[in-house]
Structures are given as structure tokens and as C-alpha cells.
């Protein structure tokens, strides 16, 4: 049964087929040597993005949760091989590289971490994502909240690696408040507000924002997997927002 409220299953099946076709083309080009050596990592970054979008489109369509796992594992493999340093924020003239991700990459890593926890993937696969974050020296409280729930021996970070002008923390402010709220009723209310008022609106600068209006069929579904991960980790009551269009309630327990 389809989970998305905007497009039908025919749309998503076509979308998934196009993404798979693109992945196969890119992999074939690498295999036959058509892709120049210096561009292989860039191509792999596109492949990783395609796997992530396939996962979201499959969830939107109504695929079983187990069916998402193979694409998650393939996406992690390619992220682990190609991401190092590429998606870090570069700002100023001359350009300075900061230990933080641009918004699109932040979202993609957050989705993958959240799905890794929700799907209960093997620790050895999950650790590949964590290795990328650590190699990039990115320190983020929401990332670490999910990582430490999965990897119990993870050492807590003392501070984050953000610059004042970069908006990722503000995009997720209510969810970040929720993970620090000891009162579960208040934490659930913060997530309710985050989903109802903030999640989509705060992503107006994301490349996928309003993609359901695109003539190029780039829409893969709008899902806040991080909200579901936080709910599960904290053992919160999600009844007040279970039917929110951005909340992936198939993961509700």
C-alpha cells in the first residue's frame, strides 16, 4: 500500500527504474574505464545519492522495510569509498574548509544514520557511516544521539564543529531540543511541532524542496526518518503526530 500522499505507485516505480538505470550506467562506465580516474569519486557520490533516493522512493511506494536494506548497504558502501572531504562546507575567498556538511549532505547522512538505526543494520555496516563522519571531523549532537544509541561504546562529543553562519542546527532546532528533554510528554510535543511547523518549511534551501512541483519528476517523497529514530530511541508516544505526512509511521512500534 502506497505511503506517499502526493504521487501514485506508478510514478514511483518509474522513478526507481530510472535511478537503477542511472546507477548501472555509472558502474559500467567505471568498469570499462570510460570514467576518468580523477572523476571516479564524483561519479560514486552521485551513485550514493541515487541509492538514497531509491530508498526514499521505495518507502514512499510502500515497499516492505526489509526491502530497503540492500539499497542502504550499497549506499553506505559507496559513501564510505567516496565521501571524504567532498561535502564539507567551503566558504570565503580564499576558500576555507569547515568541519561541517552542506545542508543536502547533512540530510543524506542523517537519513542514512536514522535508517541504519531503524532497520537495525549490522554494526559493522553502520560503523562505515560513522567512519566517514569521523574522517571528516564533523561533530553534530543529533548525529551523535543516533550513533550512540546504536554503538553503545561511542565516546560523547564535548562540542560541535559548527560555524555561526551555517544553518543546519537551526533547521532541526526543535528536534535537537527534544533529544535533550527529560520529560517524554514535552519531548513528544517538540517533535509534533517540528513535524507540523518546521521540518518542511526549514528545508526551503534544500535541493529537493518543492520537487513534487518539478516537471522533471525528481520527487522521491518527503520523510523525516530522523524523527522516527528519535521517537524509537527515546521510547516516545507518537500518537499525536503518527499521521503527519512527513512522519514515517511504518517504523512506529
Secondary structure by P-SEA (a helix, b strand, c coil): ccccccccaaaaaaaaaaaaaaaaaaaaaaaaccccccaaaaaaaaaaaaaaaaaaaaaaaccccccaaaaaaaaaaaaaacccccccccccccccccccccaaaaaaaaaaaaaaaaacccaaaaaaaaaaaaaaccccaaaaaaaaaacccbbbbccccccccccccccaaaaaaaaacccaaaaaaaaaaaaacccccccccccccccccccccccccccaaaaaaaaaaaccccccccccccccccccc
